[in-house]
């Protein structure tokens, strides 16, 4: 079932590119699908590069690129993108994450809420989400715990 959804997501993103080849968000969607569903890092990088060429200052895309660069070990590139993303835009993105989470599946919701609440200066809510996530998934969620701690700026906990 998941593979079917992944394939559908890739087809839909490619269709969006076919319909609107100058639409940066279509390339971001395609790159994100390649990166997260197919682990096609080279394809994702190419899609992100095309999106950045089309619309270099699109806030959502900047956030996606910064995270991708950081995950890929390109710290300087991630910081360069992130430094151009004003705090107000970042706050807006975190607020969007809260809105998105209302209907998201539990693992995505809990991880995203933990990150968003911390960024929105709601540390008690953030901790509650992380505790709930850890209780539900135990050791199988270790990768996501690392992502949360990294987003919180708690490097030592992220690397445990």
VEXDREN-2710 file (C-alpha; in Angstrom, 1 decimal):
% VEXDREN-2710
k/r/px/py/pz
1/UNK/0.0/0.0/0.0
2/UNK/2.8/2.5/0.9
3/UNK/4.6/1.8/-2.3
4/UNK/1.4/2.5/-4.2
5/UNK/1.0/5.8/-2.5
6/UNK/4.7/6.7/-3.1
7/UNK/4.4/5.9/-6.8
8/UNK/1.2/7.9/-6.9
9/UNK/2.9/10.9/-5.2
10/UNK/5.8/10.7/-7.7
11/UNK/3.4/10.6/-10.7
12/UNK/1.3/13.5/-9.3
13/UNK/4.4/15.6/-8.8
14/UNK/5.7/14.8/-12.2
15/UNK/2.3/15.7/-13.7
16/UNK/2.4/19.0/-11.9
17/UNK/5.8/19.7/-13.5
18/UNK/4.4/18.7/-16.9
19/UNK/1.5/21.1/-16.5
20/UNK/3.5/24.0/-15.0
21/UNK/7.2/23.6/-15.8
22/UNK/7.9/27.1/-14.3
23/UNK/6.2/26.3/-11.0
24/UNK/8.9/26.0/-8.3
25/UNK/6.6/24.2/-5.8
26/UNK/6.1/21.4/-8.3
27/UNK/9.8/20.7/-8.3
28/UNK/10.0/20.9/-4.5
29/UNK/7.1/18.4/-4.3
30/UNK/8.9/16.1/-6.8
31/UNK/12.2/16.4/-5.0
32/UNK/10.6/15.8/-1.6
33/UNK/9.0/12.7/-2.9
34/UNK/12.2/11.4/-4.4
35/UNK/14.1/12.1/-1.2
36/UNK/11.7/10.8/1.4
37/UNK/9.9/8.0/-0.5
38/UNK/12.6/6.7/-2.9
39/UNK/15.8/7.8/-1.2
40/UNK/16.8/9.2/-4.6
41/UNK/19.1/11.9/-3.2
42/UNK/20.6/12.8/-6.6
43/UNK/17.2/13.2/-8.2
44/UNK/15.9/15.2/-5.2
45/UNK/19.0/17.5/-5.4
46/UNK/18.3/18.1/-9.1
47/UNK/14.6/18.9/-8.5
48/UNK/15.5/21.3/-5.6
49/UNK/18.2/23.0/-7.8
50/UNK/15.6/23.6/-10.5
51/UNK/13.1/24.9/-8.0
52/UNK/15.7/27.3/-6.5
53/UNK/16.6/28.5/-10.0
54/UNK/12.9/29.3/-10.7
55/UNK/12.1/30.9/-7.4
56/UNK/15.1/31.2/-5.1
57/UNK/13.4/33.0/-2.2
58/UNK/10.2/30.9/-1.9
59/UNK/10.0/30.4/1.9
60/UNK/8.7/26.9/1.9
61/UNK/11.3/25.8/-0.6
62/UNK/14.0/27.5/1.3
63/UNK/13.1/25.5/4.4
64/UNK/13.0/22.3/2.5
65/UNK/16.4/23.0/0.8
66/UNK/18.0/23.9/4.2
67/UNK/16.8/20.7/5.8
68/UNK/17.8/18.6/2.8
69/UNK/21.3/20.1/2.7
70/UNK/21.7/19.6/6.4
71/UNK/20.7/16.0/6.2
72/UNK/23.0/15.4/3.3
73/UNK/25.9/16.8/5.3
74/UNK/26.2/20.1/3.4
75/UNK/26.2/22.3/6.5
76/UNK/27.5/25.4/4.7
77/UNK/24.8/25.3/2.1
78/UNK/22.1/24.7/4.7
79/UNK/23.3/27.7/6.7
80/UNK/23.5/29.9/3.6
81/UNK/19.9/29.1/2.7
82/UNK/18.7/29.3/6.3
83/UNK/20.4/32.7/6.9
84/UNK/18.3/34.2/4.0
85/UNK/15.1/32.9/5.6
86/UNK/13.9/35.6/8.0
87/UNK/12.6/34.7/11.5
88/UNK/9.1/35.8/10.6
89/UNK/9.0/33.4/7.6
90/UNK/10.3/30.6/9.9
91/UNK/7.5/31.4/12.4
92/UNK/5.0/31.3/9.6
93/UNK/6.2/27.9/8.5
94/UNK/6.0/26.5/12.0
95/UNK/2.4/27.8/12.3
96/UNK/1.6/26.1/9.0
97/UNK/3.1/22.9/10.4
98/UNK/0.6/23.2/13.3
99/UNK/-2.3/23.6/10.9
100/UNK/-1.1/20.7/8.8
101/UNK/-0.7/18.4/11.8
102/UNK/-4.4/18.4/12.6
103/UNK/-5.1/15.7/10.0
104/UNK/-1.6/14.1/9.7
105/UNK/-0.9/10.5/10.7
106/UNK/0.2/10.1/14.3
107/UNK/4.0/9.7/13.8
108/UNK/4.2/12.7/11.5
109/UNK/1.9/14.7/13.7
110/UNK/3.8/14.0/16.9
111/UNK/7.2/14.7/15.4
112/UNK/6.1/17.8/13.6
113/UNK/4.2/19.2/16.6
114/UNK/7.2/18.6/18.9
115/UNK/9.4/20.7/16.5
116/UNK/6.8/23.4/15.8
117/UNK/5.8/23.9/19.5
118/UNK/9.5/24.4/20.5
119/UNK/10.0/26.9/17.7
120/UNK/6.9/28.8/18.7
121/UNK/8.2/29.1/22.3
122/UNK/5.8/26.5/23.7
123/UNK/8.4/24.2/25.3
124/UNK/5.9/22.3/27.6
125/UNK/3.8/21.4/24.6
126/UNK/6.9/20.4/22.7
127/UNK/8.1/18.1/25.5
128/UNK/4.6/16.6/25.9
129/UNK/4.5/15.7/22.2
130/UNK/8.0/14.1/22.3
131/UNK/7.1/12.1/25.4
132/UNK/3.9/10.9/23.7
133/UNK/5.9/10.0/20.6
134/UNK/8.5/8.1/22.7
135/UNK/5.9/6.3/24.7
136/UNK/4.1/5.1/21.5
137/UNK/7.1/4.1/19.4
138/UNK/9.9/3.2/21.9
139/UNK/13.2/2.4/20.3
140/UNK/11.7/2.2/16.8
141/UNK/11.4/6.0/16.7
142/UNK/15.1/6.8/17.5
143/UNK/15.7/8.4/14.2
144/UNK/12.8/10.8/14.7
145/UNK/13.9/11.6/18.2
146/UNK/17.2/12.6/16.8
147/UNK/15.5/14.8/14.3
148/UNK/13.4/16.5/17.0
149/UNK/16.4/17.1/19.3
150/UNK/18.4/18.4/16.4
151/UNK/15.6/20.9/15.5
152/UNK/15.5/21.9/19.2
153/UNK/19.3/22.6/19.0
154/UNK/20.1/19.8/21.5
155/UNK/23.0/18.4/19.6
156/UNK/24.2/15.9/22.2
157/UNK/20.8/14.4/22.6
158/UNK/20.3/14.2/18.9
159/UNK/23.5/12.2/18.5
160/UNK/22.7/9.6/21.2
END
